[in-house]
Amino acid sequence: MNIVAIIIARGGSKGIPKKNIIDFCGKPLIAWTITQCLNSKKITSVWVSSDSEDILKISRKYGANIIKSPASISGDIEPSESAWLHAVNYIEKQ
């Protein structure tokens, strides 16, 4: 069975700016999520969807596949379902 982990990581956090790339205990915050997914015996691939080149660069470095999400679905008023649908459609085409 093919089990895919999708991590949605928007670059424009208002609460804590750039929170996904801030160092937390020696690694960027997003790296912890990627690492845990990759260490799972059930997950076959990890994908990070983001509008931020910095997040995507770090995600690739830590072993995730990347999806560049368009600005039109990356704003804070856009529902997160838009990002999920974009990621699923992208992965299905691969």
N, C-alpha and C positions, 0 to 999 in steps of 0.2 A: 504494500500500500504506500502511496506517495502522500506524505503529510507535509504541508508547506506552512511555515511561519511567516506572517506578514506583519511588519512593524511600520506603523505610520508615524513619521517624525517631522512635523511641520517646523520650519525654521523660524517662524515669527511668533514665538511665545511671548505673551505680554506679562505674565506673572514673574517668570525668571527668564530674562532675555538669554538666548542661546543655551538654554539649559541642557540640551542634548549633547553639546560638545564641551561642557564645563567638566573639568577634572573632578572626579569623585573617587577618592581612595586609590589614586594612581592611574585611573583610566577615564576616558570620556564617559559620561553617563550612559549614552547609547551602547557603548561597548559591552557593558554589563548585561544588557538584555540580549544582545547578539550572542555573546559567549554562552549564556545559559541555554539559549535555543540550540546552538551548535552542539552543546554537551548532551542534549536530550537524545535518548536512544530511539525515540519515535519520530522526531522531525527529520525529514530528508533534505529540506533546503530552507534557507532563511533569506527573506527579501526585505529590504528597507526601501520604503517609498518616501521621498522628501522633495521639497522645492529648493532645499539648501544644498549647494555644492559642497560646503564644509561637512555637513552631515553625511552626504553620499561618499565623500572621500574617506572619512573615518570608517564608515560602514564597510566599504570595500576592504580597507586595511585589516579589519577584524573578521573578514571572511564572509560577509553577506553579499548577496546579489543586490543590485541596486535598480531602482526605478525612479526616473526623474519625473516628478509630478508637475503638471502645468500650474501656472499661477492662478488660473481661473478656479481651481478647486482647493487652493491653499490658504485662502483667507480665513479670518476668524469667524465670519458669518456663514461660511459654507458648511453644510453638515458633513460630519466625518464619513458618512456613508458614501459620499462622492469619491473620497480618497480610496476607500475600500474597493468600490466598484472599479475604479481606474486600475488599481493594483491587480485585482483578480483578472480583469480582461487582459492586461499586459502579460501576466504570467501564463494564461491559457494560450496566448499566441506564440509563446516561446517553444 
